[in-house]
Amino acid sequence: MVTQTRVHLQTLVILIFHVHLSQPVCVDVPSATEAVLGKSMKLTCISCLKREEIKAKTRVDWFYMPNKESDTPIDRTHIYKYEDEVPQEVDGPFKGRLRWDGSKDLQDVSIQIKNVTLNDSGVYECHVYREFEFDFFTPSVFLIKDIKLKVKERATQDPTALYSEIMMYVLLVFLTLWLLVEMVYCYRKISRSDEQVQDTAY
């Protein structure tokens, strides 16, 4: 639950809110790297455009590797692609469990894994290829991002959430004690006033 909440929070901060209608803002944030068995997991990949007015032809490819070590051959499996404005799963071990979770302007080119299994642990590569359309030439940009995913049977307690919970209880205890002190002070003050009134009456 904590992991899923963190994924949602990262997704909320991620991308594209309008300061002006013609100037979208793109924020590049890292993907979450811890998934929970049986839950859904968003693999976040952000590729910000430098200038909104430039039209770009974009292709996205996602790959999976059980591991990615410099001293071992890379066993890369193509699992998803976005081409010609069409997202599409690729035949393989992830078939039927992946869906597109990116934005319309293709600055967020993320995907989501449904019903995560322990075998989904590994390294995911996000490949983004953009070809920009100018009048006289077509420059291109190629980007690769790695996400090292670890699947756990249960969500790990977030230290920040635990700290916040502890602080909440400390604050609650403090406020309770403060209220008791104020009640005792007011009671004594009222008692003294009553005694002074009685003394004056006599």
Accessible surface in RSA format (square Angstrom, percent):
REM  Atomic radii and reference values for relative SASA: ProtOr
REM  Chains: A
REM  Algorithm: Lee & Richards
REM  Probe-radius: 1.40
REM  Slices: 20
REM RES _ NUM      All-atoms   Total-Side   Main-Chain    Non-polar    All polar
REM                ABS   REL    ABS   REL    ABS   REL    ABS   REL    ABS   REL
RES MET A   1   162.66  84.2 143.38  94.9  19.28  45.9 122.41 104.1  40.24  53.3
RES VAL A   2    37.47  24.7  34.87  31.6   2.60   6.3  36.77  31.9   0.70   1.9
RES THR A   3     3.02   2.1   3.02   3.1   0.00   0.0   2.88   3.9   0.14   0.2
RES GLN A   4    52.33  29.3  51.82  37.9   0.51   1.2  29.39  62.6  22.94  17.4
RES THR A   5    63.93  45.5  62.21  63.1   1.72   4.1  48.98  65.8  14.95  22.6
RES ARG A   6    73.04  30.7  71.21  36.3   1.83   4.3  39.70  54.3  33.33  20.2
RES VAL A   7     6.02   4.0   5.88   5.3   0.14   0.3   5.88   5.1   0.14   0.4
RES HIS A   8   108.87  59.5 103.63  72.0   5.24  13.4  75.00  77.3  33.87  39.4
RES LEU A   9   102.64  57.2 102.12  73.1   0.51   1.3 102.60  72.1   0.04   0.1
RES GLN A  10    48.01  26.8  44.64  32.6   3.36   8.0  20.44  43.5  27.57  20.9
RES THR A  11    46.41  33.0  38.30  38.8   8.11  19.3  36.99  49.7   9.42  14.2
RES LEU A  12   143.19  79.7 118.65  84.9  24.54  61.7 124.85  87.7  18.35  49.4
RES VAL A  13    89.27  58.7  79.44  71.9   9.83  23.7  86.39  75.1   2.89   7.8
RES ILE A  14     2.93   1.7   2.93   2.2   0.00   0.0   2.93   2.1   0.00   0.0
RES LEU A  15    24.31  13.5   6.01   4.3  18.30  46.0   6.01   4.2  18.30  49.3
RES ILE A  16    43.88  25.0  23.72  17.7  20.16  48.6  23.72  17.1  20.16  54.7
RES PHE A  17   115.43  57.7 110.45  68.4   4.98  13.0 115.43  70.0   0.00   0.0
RES HIS A  18    98.69  53.9  67.50  46.9  31.19  79.8  47.01  48.4  51.68  60.1
RES VAL A  19    91.48  60.2  64.54  58.4  26.94  64.9  70.39  61.2  21.09  57.2
RES HIS A  20   108.53  59.3 102.33  71.1   6.20  15.9  64.65  66.6  43.88  51.1
RES LEU A  21   163.24  90.9 145.39 104.0  17.85  44.9 145.39 102.1  17.85  48.0
RES SER A  22    80.08  67.7  66.17  88.3  13.90  32.0  49.74 105.9  30.34  42.5
RES GLN A  23   107.67  60.2 104.16  76.1   3.51   8.4  30.65  65.2  77.02  58.4
RES PRO A  24    31.73  23.1  11.27  10.3  20.46  74.4  11.27   9.3  20.46 127.2
RES VAL A  25    52.66  34.6  49.69  45.0   2.96   7.1  52.66  45.8   0.00   0.0
RES CYS A  26    30.03  22.7   5.65   6.3  24.38  57.3   5.65  14.3  24.38  26.3
RES VAL A  27    49.72  32.7  47.12  42.7   2.61   6.3  49.72  43.2   0.00   0.0
RES ASP A  28    85.65  60.0  57.67  57.4  27.98  66.2  23.94  56.3  61.70  61.5
RES VAL A  29    24.67  16.2  21.06  19.1   3.61   8.7  21.77  18.9   2.90   7.9
RES PRO A  30   106.19  77.4  93.44  85.2  12.74  46.3 105.46  87.1   0.73   4.5
RES SER A  31    14.33  12.1   1.15   1.5  13.17  30.3   1.15   2.5  13.17  18.5
RES ALA A  32     5.91   5.4   0.52   0.8   5.39  12.3   5.38   7.6   0.53   1.4
RES THR A  33    70.76  50.3  65.95  66.9   4.81  11.5  32.98  44.3  37.78  57.1
RES GLU A  34    26.22  15.1  26.22  19.8   0.00   0.0   8.21  15.9  18.00  14.7
RES ALA A  35     1.30   1.2   0.12   0.2   1.18   2.7   1.30   1.8   0.00   0.0
RES VAL A  36    17.06  11.2  14.41  13.0   2.65   6.4  14.41  12.5   2.65   7.2
RES LEU A  37    71.45  39.8  58.85  42.1  12.59  31.7  58.85  41.3  12.59  33.9
RES GLY A  38    42.61  52.5   0.00   N/A  42.61  52.5  20.31  55.7  22.30  49.9
RES LYS A  39   114.19  55.7 110.92  68.1   3.27   7.8  58.24  52.4  55.95  59.6
RES SER A  40    40.09  33.9  32.35  43.2   7.75  17.8  10.95  23.3  29.14  40.8
RES MET A  41     2.51   1.3   1.85   1.2   0.66   1.6   0.67   0.6   1.84   2.4
RES LYS A  42    12.44   6.1  10.74   6.6   1.70   4.1   6.23   5.6   6.22   6.6
RES LEU A  43     0.00   0.0   0.00   0.0   0.00   0.0   0.00   0.0   0.00   0.0
RES THR A  44     7.84   5.6   2.98   3.0   4.86  11.6   0.07   0.1   7.77  11.7
RES CYS A  45     0.67   0.5   0.08   0.1   0.59   1.4   0.59   1.5   0.08   0.1
RES ILE A  46     1.09   0.6   0.00   0.0   1.09   2.6   0.00   0.0   1.09   2.9
RES SER A  47    10.93   9.2   8.50  11.3   2.43   5.6   2.43   5.2   8.50  11.9
RES CYS A  48    45.64  34.5  24.75  27.6  20.89  49.1  20.15  51.1  25.48  27.5
RES LEU A  49    39.97  22.3  22.15  15.8  17.83  44.8  23.31  16.4  16.67  44.8
RES LYS A  50   194.42  94.8 159.98  98.2  34.44  82.0 108.32  97.5  86.10  91.7
RES ARG A  51   127.19  53.4 120.30  61.3   6.89  16.4  47.00  64.2  80.19  48.6
RES GLU A  52    97.90  56.2  74.74  56.5  23.15  55.1  36.09  69.8  61.81  50.5
RES GLU A  53   118.15  67.8  85.83  64.9  32.32  77.0  64.36 124.5  53.79  43.9
RES ILE A  54    30.17  17.2  21.46  16.0   8.71  21.0  25.98  18.7   4.18  11.4
RES LYS A  55   154.53  75.4 146.86  90.1   7.67  18.3  95.30  85.8  59.23  63.1
RES ALA A  56    32.74  30.1   2.62   4.0  30.12  68.5   2.96   4.2  29.78  78.9
RES LYS A  57   121.72  59.4 114.61  70.3   7.11  16.9  66.32  59.7  55.40  59.0
RES THR A  58    12.08   8.6   1.58   1.6  10.50  25.0   0.77   1.0  11.30  17.1
RES ARG A  59    72.39  30.4  71.37  36.4   1.03   2.4  32.47  44.4  39.92  24.2
RES VAL A  60     0.36   0.2   0.36   0.3   0.00   0.0   0.36   0.3   0.00   0.0
RES ASP A  61    16.49  11.6  16.49  16.4   0.00   0.0   2.75   6.5  13.74  13.7
RES TRP A  62     0.09   0.0   0.09   0.0   0.00   0.0   0.09   0.0   0.00   0.0
RES PHE A  63    34.81  17.4  34.81  21.6   0.00   0.0  34.81  21.1   0.00   0.0
RES TYR A  64    23.76  11.1  23.76  13.5   0.00   0.0  17.56  13.2   6.20   7.6
RES MET A  65     0.00   0.0   0.00   0.0   0.00   0.0   0.00   0.0   0.00   0.0
RES PRO A  66    71.09  51.8  54.77  49.9  16.31  59.3  55.23  45.6  15.86  98.6
RES ASN A  67    78.13  53.9  73.95  71.5   4.18  10.1  20.36  49.0  57.77  55.8
RES LYS A  68    75.63  36.9  51.01  31.3  24.62  58.6  37.04  33.3  38.59  41.1
RES GLU A  69    89.78  51.5  84.81  64.2   4.97  11.8  22.34  43.2  67.45  55.1
RES SER A  70   129.34 109.3  79.44 106.0  49.90 114.9  60.40 128.6  68.94  96.6
RES ASP A  71   124.88  87.5  87.91  87.5  36.96  87.4  47.17 111.0  77.71  77.5
RES THR A  72    59.85  42.6  51.27  52.0   8.58  20.5  53.12  71.4   6.73  10.2
RES PRO A  73   129.88  94.7 106.52  97.1  23.36  84.9 118.52  97.9  11.35  70.6
RES ILE A  74    81.88  46.6  50.74  37.8  31.14  75.1  51.53  37.1  30.36  82.4
RES ASP A  75    94.62  66.3  88.34  87.9   6.28  14.9  32.15  75.7  62.47  62.3
RES ARG A  76    99.87  41.9  70.08  35.7  29.79  70.9  14.33  19.6  85.53  51.8
RES THR A  77    45.06  32.1  41.37  41.9   3.70   8.8  23.47  31.5  21.60  32.6
RES HIS A  78    52.17  28.5  44.86  31.2   7.32  18.7  26.97  27.8  25.20  29.3
RES ILE A  79     2.41   1.4   0.87   0.7   1.54   3.7   1.95   1.4   0.47   1.3
RES TYR A  80     8.40   3.9   8.40   4.8   0.00   0.0   0.37   0.3   8.03   9.9
RES LYS A  81    53.26  26.0  53.09  32.6   0.17   0.4   8.22   7.4  45.04  48.0
RES TYR A  82    21.15   9.9  21.15  12.0   0.00   0.0   3.81   2.9  17.35  21.4
RES GLU A  83    63.56  36.5  59.74  45.2   3.82   9.1  12.05  23.3  51.51  42.1
RES ASP A  84    98.17  68.8  75.51  75.2  22.66  53.6  36.89  86.8  61.28  61.1
RES GLU A  85   144.10  82.7 125.22  94.7  18.88  45.0  38.22  73.9 105.88  86.4
RES VAL A  86    86.57  57.0  84.52  76.5   2.06   5.0  84.81  73.7   1.77   4.8
RES PRO A  87    55.61  40.5  40.67  37.1  14.94  54.3  40.67  33.6  14.94  92.8
RES GLN A  88    93.89  52.5  89.21  65.2   4.68  11.1  24.08  51.3  69.80  52.9
RES GLU A  89    38.84  22.3  30.27  22.9   8.57  20.4   8.62  16.7  30.21  24.7
RES VAL A  90    35.78  23.5  31.16  28.2   4.62  11.1  34.72  30.2   1.06   2.9
RES ASP A  91   115.07  80.6  97.57  97.1  17.50  41.4  36.54  86.0  78.52  78.3
RES GLY A  92    38.97  48.1   0.00   N/A  38.97  48.1  23.05  63.3  15.92  35.6
RES PRO A  93    96.81  70.6  64.06  58.4  32.74 119.0  78.06  64.4  18.75 116.5
RES PHE A  94     6.16   3.1   5.62   3.5   0.54   1.4   5.62   3.4   0.54   1.5
RES LYS A  95   111.93  54.6  91.32  56.0  20.60  49.1  61.02  54.9  50.90  54.2
RES GLY A  96    49.88  61.5   0.00   N/A  49.88  61.5  31.29  85.9  18.59  41.6
RES ARG A  97    45.59  19.1  45.51  23.2   0.08   0.2  29.91  40.9  15.69   9.5
RES LEU A  98     7.97   4.4   0.47   0.3   7.49  18.8   0.47   0.3   7.49  20.2
RES ARG A  99   106.23  44.6 104.10  53.1   2.13   5.1  41.53  56.8  64.71  39.2
RES TRP A 100    44.77  18.0  31.88  15.4  12.88  30.2  25.48  13.6  19.29  31.3
RES ASP A 101    34.51  24.2  28.30  28.2   6.22  14.7   2.97   7.0  31.55  31.5
RES GLY A 102    25.87  31.9   0.00   N/A  25.87  31.9   1.49   4.1  24.37  54.6
RES SER A 103    30.04  25.4  19.85  26.5  10.19  23.5  28.78  61.3   1.25   1.8
RES LYS A 104   211.32 103.1 177.18 108.7  34.14  81.3 128.64 115.8  82.68  88.1
RES ASP A 105    56.74  39.7  38.59  38.4  18.15  42.9  43.82 103.1  12.92  12.9
RES LEU A 106    21.82  12.2  21.82  15.6   0.00   0.0  21.82  15.3   0.00   0.0
RES GLN A 107     8.64   4.8   8.64   6.3   0.00   0.0   0.00   0.0   8.64   6.6
RES ASP A 108     8.11   5.7   8.11   8.1   0.00   0.0   0.00   0.0   8.11   8.1
RES VAL A 109     0.00   0.0   0.00   0.0   0.00   0.0   0.00   0.0   0.00   0.0
RES SER A 110     0.00   0.0   0.00   0.0   0.00   0.0   0.00   0.0   0.00   0.0
RES ILE A 111     0.00   0.0   0.00   0.0   0.00   0.0   0.00   0.0   0.00   0.0
RES GLN A 112    29.52  16.5  29.52  21.6   0.00   0.0   0.05   0.1  29.47  22.4
RES ILE A 113     0.00   0.0   0.00   0.0   0.00   0.0   0.00   0.0   0.00   0.0
RES LYS A 114    82.07  40.0  82.07  50.4   0.00   0.0  39.52  35.6  42.55  45.3
RES ASN A 115    89.93  62.0  85.53  82.7   4.40  10.6  21.37  51.4  68.56  66.3
RES VAL A 116     1.04   0.7   0.06   0.1   0.98   2.4   0.06   0.0   0.98   2.7
RES THR A 117    47.77  34.0  47.77  48.4   0.00   0.0  44.56  59.9   3.21   4.9
RES LEU A 118    90.55  50.4  78.94  56.5  11.62  29.2  79.03  55.5  11.52  31.0
RES ASN A 119   130.18  89.8 114.21 110.4  15.97  38.4  29.99  72.2 100.19  96.8
RES ASP A 120     3.31   2.3   3.31   3.3   0.00   0.0   0.00   0.0   3.31   3.3
RES SER A 121    38.16  32.2  31.20  41.6   6.96  16.0  26.99  57.5  11.17  15.6
RES GLY A 122     7.86   9.7   0.00   N/A   7.86   9.7   7.00  19.2   0.87   1.9
RES VAL A 123    10.50   6.9  10.50   9.5   0.00   0.0  10.50   9.1   0.00   0.0
RES TYR A 124     0.00   0.0   0.00   0.0   0.00   0.0   0.00   0.0   0.00   0.0
RES GLU A 125     2.10   1.2   2.10   1.6   0.00   0.0   0.00   0.0   2.10   1.7
RES CYS A 126     0.08   0.1   0.00   0.0   0.08   0.2   0.00   0.0   0.08   0.1
RES HIS A 127    24.22  13.2  23.45  16.3   0.77   2.0  15.96  16.5   8.25   9.6
RES VAL A 128     1.74   1.1   1.08   1.0   0.65   1.6   1.08   0.9   0.65   1.8
RES TYR A 129    85.04  39.7  84.85  48.3   0.18   0.5  63.93  48.0  21.11  26.0
RES ARG A 130     8.36   3.5   8.36   4.3   0.00   0.0   5.48   7.5   2.88   1.7
RES GLU A 131    59.39  34.1  59.39  44.9   0.00   0.0   2.98   5.8  56.41  46.1
RES PHE A 132    30.31  15.2  30.31  18.8   0.00   0.0  30.31  18.4   0.00   0.0
RES GLU A 133    97.89  56.2  80.61  61.0  17.28  41.1  27.56  53.3  70.33  57.4
RES PHE A 134    81.40  40.7  59.82  37.1  21.57  56.1  65.45  39.7  15.95  45.7
RES ASP A 135   134.51  94.2  96.96  96.5  37.55  88.8  20.40  48.0 114.11 113.8
RES PHE A 136   194.14  97.1 157.86  97.8  36.28  94.4 165.25 100.2  28.89  82.7
RES PHE A 137   124.37  62.2 114.87  71.1   9.50  24.7 123.51  74.9   0.86   2.5
RES THR A 138    80.50  57.3  60.78  61.6  19.72  47.0  35.09  47.1  45.41  68.6
RES PRO A 139    48.80  35.6  37.14  33.9  11.67  42.4  48.72  40.2   0.08   0.5
RES SER A 140    59.55  50.3  32.41  43.3  27.14  62.5   1.79   3.8  57.76  80.9
RES VAL A 141    80.58  53.0  75.56  68.4   5.02  12.1  80.39  69.8   0.20   0.5
RES PHE A 142   117.71  58.9  87.16  54.0  30.55  79.5  87.16  52.8  30.55  87.4
RES LEU A 143    57.53  32.0  55.56  39.7   1.97   5.0  57.53  40.4   0.00   0.0
RES ILE A 144    81.85  46.6  56.54  42.1  25.31  61.0  56.54  40.7  25.31  68.7
RES LYS A 145    50.22  24.5  46.02  28.2   4.20  10.0  44.76  40.3   5.46   5.8
RES ASP A 146    77.31  54.2  46.73  46.5  30.58  72.3  24.48  57.6  52.82  52.7
RES ILE A 147     8.94   5.1   6.49   4.8   2.45   5.9   8.94   6.4   0.00   0.0
RES LYS A 148   151.10  73.7 142.34  87.3   8.76  20.9  92.27  83.0  58.84  62.7
RES LEU A 149     4.33   2.4   0.00   0.0   4.33  10.9   0.04   0.0   4.29  11.6
RES LYS A 150   127.57  62.2 127.33  78.1   0.24   0.6  76.67  69.0  50.90  54.2
RES VAL A 151    11.82   7.8   0.00   0.0  11.82  28.5   0.00   0.0  11.82  32.1
RES LYS A 152    61.21  29.9  57.18  35.1   4.03   9.6  31.09  28.0  30.12  32.1
RES GLU A 153   122.79  70.5 104.31  78.9  18.48  44.0  28.57  55.3  94.22  76.9
RES ARG A 154   204.90  86.0 195.27  99.5   9.63  22.9  67.66  92.5 137.24  83.2
RES ALA A 155    36.42  33.5  11.48  17.7  24.94  56.7  11.48  16.2  24.94  66.1
RES THR A 156    62.69  44.6  54.63  55.4   8.07  19.2  56.04  75.3   6.66  10.1
RES GLN A 157    89.96  50.3  76.28  55.7  13.68  32.6  38.60  82.2  51.36  39.0
RES ASP A 158    28.84  20.2  27.11  27.0   1.73   4.1   1.73   4.1  27.11  27.0
RES PRO A 159   103.02  75.1  95.44  87.0   7.58  27.6  99.31  82.0   3.71  23.1
RES THR A 160    94.72  67.4  89.95  91.2   4.78  11.4  61.13  82.1  33.59  50.8
RES ALA A 161    40.35  37.1  29.61  45.7  10.74  24.4  36.24  51.0   4.11  10.9
RES LEU A 162    83.51  46.5  83.51  59.7   0.00   0.0  83.51  58.6   0.00   0.0
RES TYR A 163   140.47  65.6 138.42  78.8   2.05   5.3 104.00  78.2  36.47  45.0
RES SER A 164    61.99  52.4  52.81  70.5   9.19  21.2  36.17  77.0  25.82  36.2
RES GLU A 165    78.67  45.2  73.83  55.9   4.84  11.5  22.40  43.3  56.26  45.9
RES ILE A 166    91.12  51.9  89.69  66.8   1.43   3.5  91.06  65.6   0.06   0.2
RES MET A 167    90.29  46.8  88.65  58.7   1.63   3.9  74.06  63.0  16.23  21.5
RES MET A 168   107.83  55.8 101.29  67.0   6.53  15.5  65.52  55.7  42.30  56.0
RES TYR A 169   118.16  55.2 117.98  67.1   0.18   0.5  79.94  60.1  38.22  47.1
RES VAL A 170    82.29  54.1  78.32  70.9   3.97   9.6  81.37  70.7   0.92   2.5
RES LEU A 171   100.28  55.9  98.05  70.1   2.24   5.6 100.15  70.3   0.13   0.4
RES LEU A 172   105.98  59.0 104.17  74.5   1.80   4.5 105.67  74.2   0.30   0.8
RES VAL A 173    87.83  57.8  85.70  77.6   2.14   5.1  87.83  76.3   0.00   0.0
RES PHE A 174   122.07  61.1 119.79  74.2   2.27   5.9 121.75  73.8   0.32   0.9
RES LEU A 175    87.20  48.6  84.71  60.6   2.48   6.2  85.11  59.8   2.09   5.6
RES THR A 176    66.60  47.4  62.82  63.7   3.77   9.0  50.44  67.7  16.16  24.4
RES LEU A 177   102.11  56.9 101.86  72.9   0.26   0.6 101.89  71.6   0.22   0.6
RES TRP A 178   136.21  54.7 131.40  63.6   4.81  11.3 115.57  61.6  20.63  33.5
RES LEU A 179    96.93  54.0  96.93  69.3   0.00   0.0  96.93  68.1   0.00   0.0
RES LEU A 180    93.79  52.2  93.46  66.9   0.32   0.8  93.63  65.8   0.16   0.4
RES VAL A 181    96.00  63.2  92.52  83.8   3.49   8.4  95.12  82.6   0.89   2.4
RES GLU A 182    65.98  37.9  65.80  49.8   0.18   0.4  11.49  22.2  54.49  44.5
RES MET A 183   113.99  59.0 104.93  69.4   9.06  21.6  98.57  83.8  15.43  20.4
RES VAL A 184    75.58  49.7  73.26  66.3   2.32   5.6  75.58  65.7   0.00   0.0
RES TYR A 185   122.09  57.0 118.94  67.7   3.15   8.2  87.68  65.9  34.41  42.4
RES CYS A 186    62.08  47.0  60.76  67.8   1.33   3.1  19.69  49.9  42.39  45.7
RES TYR A 187   156.97  73.3 154.20  87.7   2.77   7.2 110.31  82.9  46.66  57.5
RES ARG A 188   139.20  58.4 138.09  70.4   1.11   2.6  26.66  36.4 112.53  68.2
RES LYS A 189   116.68  56.9 116.24  71.3   0.44   1.0  67.27  60.5  49.41  52.6
RES ILE A 190   107.25  61.0 105.52  78.6   1.73   4.2 107.25  77.2   0.00   0.0
RES SER A 191    35.98  30.4  31.70  42.3   4.28   9.9  26.57  56.6   9.41  13.2
RES ARG A 192   136.95  57.5 136.14  69.4   0.81   1.9  52.80  72.2  84.16  51.0
RES SER A 193    54.45  46.0  52.32  69.8   2.14   4.9  28.66  61.0  25.80  36.1
RES ASP A 194    73.80  51.7  72.13  71.8   1.67   3.9  18.48  43.5  55.32  55.2
RES GLU A 195   102.68  58.9 101.83  77.0   0.85   2.0  33.75  65.3  68.93  56.3
RES GLN A 196   120.41  67.3 117.82  86.1   2.59   6.2  38.95  82.9  81.47  61.8
RES VAL A 197   101.56  66.8  97.30  88.1   4.25  10.3 100.50  87.3   1.05   2.9
RES GLN A 198   106.10  59.3 103.65  75.7   2.46   5.9  27.39  58.3  78.72  59.7
RES ASP A 199   105.30  73.8  88.27  87.9  17.03  40.3  30.29  71.3  75.01  74.8
RES THR A 200   119.81  85.2  90.56  91.8  29.25  69.7  74.85 100.5  44.96  68.0
RES ALA A 201    86.57  79.6  43.47  67.1  43.10  98.0  55.45  78.1  31.12  82.4
RES TYR A 202   222.07 103.7 161.92  92.1  60.15 156.5 130.01  97.7  92.06 113.5
END  Absolute sums over single chains surface
CHAIN  1 A    13921.8      11991.4       1930.4       8518.1       5403.7
END  Absolute sums over all chains
TOTAL         13921.8      11991.4       1930.4       8518.1       5403.7
